[in-house]
Amino acid sequence: MSRIIFLPVPENFLEQFKSEGYGFTINSKIPIPVEIPGDSEEVSLADLSLESIIYGMLHVIEGRDVKQEWLDYYSGLVLFLCPDILTKLKEIKGVTIDDGSYETALNLVKNGEPQKGLTLIKSFIENNPLVWNGWFVLGMALRLLGRQADSEAALRKAIELGGNSDEVRRELELAMGNEPRIKV
């Protein structure tokens, strides 16, 4: 589970945008929301990725629990940092899992036939590479076949594509050889 924290704007971030004339003004009075893993105790600005900042802003925009001025600022900053985000969102929104091969693969994996499910889910992913659910089923099948490293990579891809659910995180813990802390 992740959480959002608000951090002051780093000085080097301010300087970079001032000196290079990007066309977007960084407001040092508005803190930057950052998504961090829920079990992190300390946060280092040096360790933050652009993705964690963008995810943080998107979560805050979705929750709408800050001042409208901040929402407008975060929306503008996300569009500035990731100008093609609207196109990517439209692509993702247009993809569905109505394909019968997904359901069949899921059922095969859950019913103890991971090799058969693996073949079907690979085909599904070829046609739907942006659907996190396919990567999740791939990760389950690979784990059941003893391919832990490949399973872990597939499950991380599922999370990257938006499948940040307890079920996916639990499966990732199993792939990593850990006793799951998350119960589903």
C-alpha positions as CSV (number, residue, x, y, z in Angstrom):
1,M,0.0,0.0,0.0
2,S,1.4,3.4,-0.9
3,R,0.8,6.8,0.7
4,I,1.1,10.4,-0.3
5,I,3.4,12.9,1.5
6,F,3.9,16.6,0.7
7,L,7.5,17.8,0.4
8,P,8.9,21.3,-0.2
9,V,10.1,22.0,-3.7
10,P,13.8,21.1,-4.0
11,E,16.1,24.0,-4.7
12,N,17.7,22.4,-7.6
13,F,14.3,21.9,-9.2
14,L,13.5,25.6,-8.8
15,E,16.9,26.6,-10.3
16,Q,16.6,24.2,-13.2
17,F,13.2,25.6,-14.2
18,K,14.3,29.2,-13.7
19,S,17.5,29.0,-15.8
20,E,16.3,27.0,-18.7
21,G,13.1,28.9,-19.6
22,Y,10.7,26.0,-19.8
23,G,7.5,28.0,-20.0
24,F,6.2,26.6,-16.7
25,T,6.7,28.5,-13.4
26,I,7.4,26.4,-10.4
27,N,5.6,27.7,-7.3
28,S,7.8,27.2,-4.3
29,K,4.9,27.9,-2.0
30,I,3.0,24.8,-3.1
31,P,4.4,21.6,-1.8
32,I,4.9,18.6,-4.1
33,P,2.8,15.5,-3.3
34,V,4.9,12.3,-3.7
35,E,3.7,8.7,-3.7
36,I,5.9,6.5,-1.5
37,P,5.6,2.9,-0.4
38,G,3.5,2.6,2.8
39,D,6.3,0.8,4.7
40,S,8.9,3.5,4.1
41,E,9.9,5.3,7.3
42,E,12.4,7.8,5.7
43,V,12.1,9.7,2.5
44,S,15.2,11.0,0.6
45,L,14.6,13.6,-2.0
46,A,17.6,12.1,-4.0
47,D,15.7,8.8,-4.2
48,L,12.5,10.2,-5.6
49,S,11.5,9.4,-9.2
50,L,9.6,11.6,-11.5
51,E,6.9,8.8,-11.6
52,S,6.5,9.0,-7.8
53,I,5.9,12.8,-8.1
54,I,3.5,12.4,-11.0
55,Y,1.6,9.6,-9.2
56,G,1.4,11.7,-6.1
57,M,-0.1,14.7,-8.0
58,L,-2.6,12.4,-9.8
59,H,-3.8,10.9,-6.5
60,V,-4.2,14.4,-5.0
61,I,-6.1,15.6,-8.1
62,E,-8.3,12.5,-8.0
63,G,-9.0,13.0,-4.3
64,R,-9.6,16.7,-4.6
65,D,-8.8,17.2,-0.9
66,V,-6.6,20.3,-1.3
67,K,-7.2,23.9,-2.3
68,Q,-8.5,24.5,-5.9
69,E,-5.3,26.6,-6.5
70,W,-3.2,23.5,-5.8
71,L,-5.3,21.3,-7.9
72,D,-5.0,23.7,-10.9
73,Y,-1.2,23.9,-10.3
74,Y,-0.8,20.1,-10.0
75,S,-2.8,19.6,-13.2
76,G,-0.7,22.1,-15.1
77,L,2.5,20.5,-13.7
78,V,1.5,17.0,-14.7
79,L,0.6,18.1,-18.2
80,F,3.9,20.0,-18.4
81,L,6.0,17.1,-17.2
82,C,4.1,14.5,-19.2
83,P,2.6,16.2,-22.2
84,D,1.4,13.0,-23.8
85,I,-0.4,11.7,-20.7
86,L,-3.9,12.4,-22.1
87,T,-3.1,10.3,-25.2
88,K,-1.8,7.5,-23.0
89,L,-4.9,7.6,-20.8
90,K,-7.2,7.4,-23.8
91,E,-5.2,4.4,-25.1
92,I,-5.5,2.7,-21.7
93,K,-9.2,3.5,-21.4
94,G,-9.9,2.0,-24.8
95,V,-8.5,-1.4,-23.8
96,T,-10.8,-3.9,-22.2
97,I,-10.5,-7.4,-20.8
98,D,-13.7,-8.6,-22.5
99,D,-11.5,-11.0,-24.5
100,G,-12.5,-14.6,-23.6
101,S,-8.9,-15.7,-23.5
102,Y,-8.3,-13.7,-20.4
103,E,-11.0,-15.3,-18.4
104,T,-10.1,-18.8,-19.7
105,A,-6.4,-18.2,-18.8
106,L,-7.3,-17.0,-15.3
107,N,-9.5,-20.0,-14.7
108,L,-6.9,-22.4,-15.9
109,V,-4.2,-20.9,-13.6
110,K,-6.5,-20.8,-10.6
111,N,-7.6,-24.4,-11.3
112,G,-4.1,-25.8,-11.3
113,E,-3.2,-25.7,-15.0
114,P,-0.7,-22.9,-15.2
115,Q,1.1,-24.1,-18.3
116,K,-2.1,-24.0,-20.4
117,G,-3.0,-20.7,-18.8
118,L,0.4,-19.3,-19.6
119,T,0.0,-20.0,-23.3
120,L,-3.4,-18.2,-23.4
121,I,-2.3,-15.2,-21.3
122,K,0.8,-14.6,-23.4
123,S,-1.5,-14.3,-26.5
124,F,-3.8,-11.9,-24.5
125,I,-0.8,-9.7,-23.5
126,E,0.4,-9.5,-27.1
127,N,-2.9,-8.0,-28.1
128,N,-3.4,-6.0,-24.9
129,P,0.0,-5.0,-23.5
130,L,-1.5,-2.1,-21.4
131,V,-4.0,-4.2,-19.5
132,W,-2.5,-4.9,-16.0
133,N,-4.8,-7.9,-15.4
134,G,-3.0,-9.9,-18.1
135,W,0.4,-9.3,-16.5
136,F,-1.1,-10.3,-13.1
137,V,-2.3,-13.7,-14.5
138,L,1.1,-14.1,-16.2
139,G,2.8,-13.5,-12.9
140,M,0.6,-16.1,-11.1
141,A,1.2,-18.7,-13.8
142,L,5.0,-18.2,-13.8
143,R,5.1,-18.4,-10.0
144,L,3.2,-21.7,-10.1
145,L,5.6,-23.0,-12.7
146,G,8.6,-22.1,-10.4
147,R,9.8,-19.2,-12.4
148,Q,10.0,-16.7,-9.5
149,A,12.2,-14.0,-11.2
150,D,10.0,-13.9,-14.3
151,S,6.9,-13.9,-12.1
152,E,8.2,-11.0,-10.0
153,A,8.9,-9.0,-13.2
154,A,5.4,-9.7,-14.6
155,L,3.8,-8.7,-11.3
156,R,5.8,-5.5,-11.1
157,K,4.6,-4.7,-14.7
158,A,1.0,-5.2,-13.5
159,I,1.6,-2.8,-10.7
160,E,3.2,-0.3,-13.0
161,L,0.2,-0.4,-15.3
162,G,-2.2,0.3,-12.5
163,G,-2.9,-3.0,-10.8
164,N,-1.8,-1.8,-7.4
165,S,-4.3,-4.0,-5.5
166,D,-3.8,-6.1,-2.4
167,E,-4.3,-9.2,-4.5
168,V,-1.4,-8.3,-6.9
169,R,0.9,-7.2,-4.0
170,R,0.2,-10.5,-2.2
171,E,1.1,-12.5,-5.3
172,L,4.3,-10.4,-5.7
173,E,5.2,-11.3,-2.1
174,L,4.7,-15.0,-2.9
175,A,6.8,-14.7,-6.0
176,M,9.6,-13.1,-3.9
177,G,9.5,-16.0,-1.6
178,N,8.0,-14.1,1.3
179,E,5.1,-15.0,3.5
180,P,2.3,-12.7,2.4
181,R,1.5,-9.9,4.8
182,I,-1.6,-9.0,2.9
183,K,-4.7,-11.2,3.2
184,V,-7.3,-11.2,0.4
